[in-house]
Structures are given as structure tokens and as C-alpha cells.
Amino acid sequence: MILLLDKETGRTIGEITAQELQILVDAFEEEGREDHDYYIDASSPEYLESQFEGAGRVAGMLKAALGEREGFDVQWVRR
């Protein structure tokens, strides 16, 4: 199981598949092998949907978690 978490609040955003995780890894920069978080802003969900087939569900989760904020860090963890 792979969970997406709001790094600031610790709130669970949702569970994603290995394929959806690969979309995030391919789309966003990792600073190192142990880096499991990404900065999400208002343009991020639209970028995912336009550039990656099958990204709609994870993009929707991120958009909902973003809400009215300018941006936030999302973290993924395997459980």
C-alpha cells in the first residue's frame, strides 16, 4: 500500500497504486534516493493530467488536498 500524506498536517490524502507513484516520480524532482516528497502548487494537478496518461485520479487527490492554499508538500510512504 502506498499512501499520500500532507507533510504539513500529517493528514492522509489517499492511497495510490504503484503506477500512480511512478507518475509522481517521473513528474517531480527528487533531491535524493530517500526523497519521498514533492511540492504541489495550483498548476501541478493540471500538469500531471496533461503530461501523463492515467494521472487523473492522483491529480484529483492532489487538487482536493491543495484546496485554497498556494501550495503544499505531499509525501508518499509505503505501508
N, CA and C of each residue as an Amber inpcrd file, in Angstrom:
protein
   237
   0.8450000  -1.1710000   0.0000000   0.0000000   0.0000000   0.0000000
   0.8960000   1.2420000   0.0000000   0.5430000   2.2200000  -0.8210000
   1.2780000   3.4840000  -0.8930000   0.3040000   4.6030000  -0.5230000
   0.6680000   5.3520000   0.5160000  -0.1760000   6.4450000   0.9750000
   0.4360000   7.7810000   0.6180000  -0.4250000   8.7170000   0.2480000
  -0.0140000  10.1100000   0.0800000  -0.4270000  10.8580000   1.3330000
   0.5060000  11.6400000   1.8730000   0.2470000  12.4030000   3.0870000
   0.5320000  13.8750000   2.8540000  -0.2500000  14.7160000   3.4950000
   0.0370000  16.1460000   3.5380000   1.1530000  16.3000000   4.5590000
   2.3280000  16.6740000   4.1310000   3.5020000  16.6970000   5.0090000
   3.3330000  17.6950000   6.1570000   2.6430000  18.7860000   5.9130000
   2.4550000  19.8120000   6.9410000   1.5110000  19.3480000   8.0480000
   0.3860000  18.7490000   7.6520000  -0.6300000  18.3720000   8.6300000
  -0.5550000  16.9150000   9.0490000   0.1060000  16.0810000   8.2430000
   0.1430000  14.6500000   8.5050000  -1.1060000  13.9240000   8.0590000
  -2.0510000  14.6630000   7.5240000  -3.3160000  14.0880000   7.0700000
  -3.1090000  13.1780000   5.8590000  -3.8000000  12.0460000   5.8420000
  -3.7590000  11.1410000   4.6950000  -4.6000000  11.7240000   3.5670000
  -3.9910000  11.8310000   2.4010000  -4.6840000  12.3230000   1.2120000
  -5.3820000  11.1770000   0.5070000  -4.7130000  10.0440000   0.4290000
  -5.3090000   8.8800000  -0.2080000  -4.2800000   7.8040000  -0.4830000
  -4.7670000   6.6900000  -0.9590000  -3.9230000   5.5580000  -1.3220000
  -3.7560000   5.5560000  -2.8370000  -2.5200000   5.3190000  -3.2980000
  -2.2610000   5.2910000  -4.7350000  -1.6360000   3.9580000  -5.1330000
  -1.6880000   3.6870000  -6.4210000  -1.1070000   2.4690000  -6.9630000
   0.3740000   2.6910000  -7.2670000   1.0700000   1.6120000  -7.5230000
   2.4810000   1.7090000  -7.9190000   2.6250000   2.4980000  -9.2160000
   1.6680000   2.3560000 -10.1330000   1.7080000   3.1000000 -11.3860000
   1.5230000   4.5960000 -11.1530000   0.6420000   4.9590000 -10.2390000
   0.4420000   6.3740000  -9.9150000   1.6750000   6.9450000  -9.2150000
   2.3120000   6.1540000  -8.3650000   3.5560000   6.6040000  -7.7410000
   4.6110000   6.8590000  -8.8060000   4.7000000   5.9900000  -9.7960000
   5.6880000   6.1750000 -10.8540000   5.4350000   7.4750000 -11.6180000
   4.1850000   7.8450000 -11.7900000   3.8500000   9.1210000 -12.4340000
   4.4370000  10.2740000 -11.6200000   4.2530000  10.2350000 -10.2990000
   4.7960000  11.2960000  -9.4410000   6.3160000  11.3400000  -9.5100000
   6.9510000  10.1750000  -9.4680000   8.4090000  10.0990000  -9.5380000
   8.9120000  10.6690000 -10.8610000   8.2220000  10.3290000 -11.9480000
   8.6210000  10.8230000 -13.2710000   8.3630000  12.3200000 -13.4340000
   7.3150000  12.8210000 -12.7880000   6.8880000  14.2030000 -12.9950000
   7.6560000  15.2200000 -12.1530000   8.0310000  14.8270000 -10.9370000
   8.5860000  15.7920000  -9.9990000  10.0090000  15.4130000  -9.5920000
  10.7940000  16.4330000  -9.3130000  12.2060000  16.2510000  -8.9760000
  12.3850000  15.6820000  -7.5680000  13.2220000  14.6850000  -7.4770000
  13.6150000  14.1410000  -6.1860000  15.0330000  14.6010000  -5.9060000
  15.2800000  15.0070000  -4.6820000  16.5960000  15.5340000  -4.3220000
  17.5800000  14.4380000  -3.9460000  17.1150000  13.2320000  -3.8400000
  17.9810000  12.1150000  -3.5000000  17.1880000  10.8350000  -3.4470000
  17.8780000   9.7470000  -3.2590000  17.2440000   8.4310000  -3.2520000
  16.1960000   8.2920000  -2.1470000  16.4070000   8.9600000  -1.0470000
  15.4800000   8.8660000   0.0820000  14.4370000   9.9920000   0.0920000
  14.3910000  10.7960000  -0.9400000  13.4380000  11.9080000  -1.0360000
  12.0910000  11.3660000  -1.4740000  11.1060000  11.4980000  -0.6140000
   9.7680000  10.9900000  -0.9040000   8.7110000  12.0770000  -0.7930000
   9.0980000  13.3220000  -1.0780000   8.0920000  14.3820000  -1.0330000
   8.2680000  15.3230000  -2.2190000   7.1610000  15.9800000  -2.5590000
   7.1260000  16.8800000  -3.7050000   6.2950000  18.1000000  -3.3420000
   6.7080000  19.2510000  -3.8770000   5.9340000  20.4760000  -3.6750000
   4.8390000  20.5170000  -4.7420000   3.6200000  20.7110000  -4.2980000
   2.4560000  20.7710000  -5.1820000   1.8840000  22.1790000  -5.1270000
   1.7040000  22.7790000  -6.3120000   1.0340000  24.0800000  -6.3810000
  -0.1740000  23.9420000  -7.3040000  -0.8340000  25.0550000  -7.5790000
  -2.0800000  25.0130000  -8.3530000  -1.9080000  24.4350000  -9.7530000
  -0.7330000  24.5710000 -10.3300000  -0.5240000  24.0650000 -11.6880000
  -0.1570000  22.5800000 -11.7310000   0.2240000  22.0040000 -10.6090000
   0.7000000  20.6170000 -10.5850000  -0.3370000  19.5940000 -11.0450000
  -1.5820000  19.6080000 -10.5400000  -2.5540000  18.6160000 -11.0000000
  -2.8230000  18.7020000 -12.5050000  -2.9170000  19.9220000 -13.0270000
  -3.1570000  20.0870000 -14.4630000  -1.9650000  19.5860000 -15.2720000
  -0.7600000  19.8280000 -14.7790000   0.4450000  19.3330000 -15.4430000
   0.4140000  17.8060000 -15.5140000   0.0980000  17.1690000 -14.4010000
   0.0360000  15.7090000 -14.3900000  -0.9620000  15.1860000 -15.4090000
  -2.1570000  15.7620000 -15.4090000  -3.1990000  15.2950000 -16.3280000
  -2.8280000  15.5050000 -17.7870000  -2.1400000  16.6010000 -18.0880000
  -1.8110000  16.8880000 -19.4850000  -0.5940000  16.1200000 -19.9890000
   0.2830000  15.7000000 -19.0820000   1.5380000  15.0710000 -19.5000000
   1.6140000  13.5610000 -19.2700000   0.7420000  13.0210000 -18.4250000
   0.8610000  11.6170000 -18.0420000  -0.4800000  10.8990000 -18.1450000
  -0.5230000   9.9170000 -19.0110000  -1.7300000   9.1010000 -19.1510000
  -1.9850000   8.3610000 -17.8420000  -3.2190000   8.3520000 -17.4100000
  -3.5810000   7.6510000 -16.1850000  -3.3620000   8.4390000 -14.9160000
  -3.0920000   9.7360000 -15.0380000  -2.8030000  10.5610000 -13.8580000
  -4.0410000  11.2270000 -13.2620000  -5.1910000  11.0230000 -13.8600000
  -6.3920000  11.7410000 -13.4360000  -6.7690000  11.5560000 -11.9780000
  -6.6990000  10.3190000 -11.4880000  -7.1180000  10.0550000 -10.1120000
  -6.1740000  10.7050000  -9.1020000  -4.8690000  10.5300000  -9.2980000
  -3.9070000  11.1290000  -8.3650000  -3.9240000  12.6600000  -8.4830000
  -4.1200000  13.1840000  -9.6780000  -4.2240000  14.6340000  -9.8570000
  -5.4380000  15.1740000  -9.1020000  -6.5390000  14.4520000  -9.1460000
  -7.7370000  14.8530000  -8.4080000  -7.5160000  14.8700000  -6.9040000
  -6.7960000  13.8610000  -6.4030000  -6.4750000  13.8210000  -4.9660000
  -5.6460000  15.0320000  -4.5590000  -4.6440000  15.3360000  -5.3800000
  -3.7680000  16.4610000  -5.0660000  -4.5130000  17.7850000  -5.1320000
  -5.3770000  17.9350000  -6.1180000  -6.1570000  19.1670000  -6.2540000
  -7.0720000  19.3580000  -5.0470000  -7.7230000  18.2910000  -4.6180000
  -8.6070000  18.3710000  -3.4510000  -7.8090000  18.7060000  -2.1880000
  -6.6370000  18.0990000  -2.0360000  -5.8100000  18.3620000  -0.8550000
  -5.2650000  19.7850000  -0.8550000  -4.9850000  20.3200000  -2.0340000
  -4.4690000  21.6800000  -2.1540000  -5.4980000  22.6940000  -1.6720000
  -6.7430000  22.4970000  -2.0650000  -7.8030000  23.4160000  -1.6580000
  -7.4910000  24.8330000  -2.0710000  -7.5790000  25.7660000  -1.1490000
  -7.3370000  27.1770000  -1.4070000  -5.8940000  27.6100000  -1.1210000
  -5.0760000  26.6730000  -0.6990000  -3.6850000  27.0140000  -0.3910000
  -2.9130000  27.3100000  -1.6680000  -1.8240000  28.0240000  -1.5010000
  -0.9330000  28.3400000  -2.6160000  -0.1360000  27.1120000  -3.0340000
   0.2170000  26.2890000  -2.0590000   0.9800000  25.0780000  -2.3200000
   1.1970000  24.3050000  -1.0330000   1.6750000  23.0780000  -1.1780000
   1.9820000  22.2400000  -0.0250000   2.9190000  21.1230000  -0.4510000
   3.5410000  20.4790000   0.5330000   4.3960000  19.3240000   0.2660000
   3.5890000  18.0600000   0.4880000   3.6200000  17.1980000  -0.5180000
   2.9920000  15.8890000  -0.4020000   4.1110000  14.8690000  -0.2280000
   3.8800000  13.9130000   0.6400000   4.8590000  12.8640000   0.9260000
   4.2130000  11.5210000   0.6610000   4.9970000  10.5850000   0.1190000
   4.4730000   9.2390000  -0.0520000   5.2170000   8.2770000   0.8680000
   4.4590000   7.2990000   1.3600000   5.0340000   6.2710000   2.2320000
   4.4470000   4.9160000   1.8530000   5.2760000   3.9030000   1.9540000
   4.7910000   2.5260000   1.7600000   4.4050000   1.9660000   3.1210000
   3.2690000   1.3500000   3.1770000   2.8000000   0.7320000   4.4370000
   2.5370000  -0.7300000   4.2100000
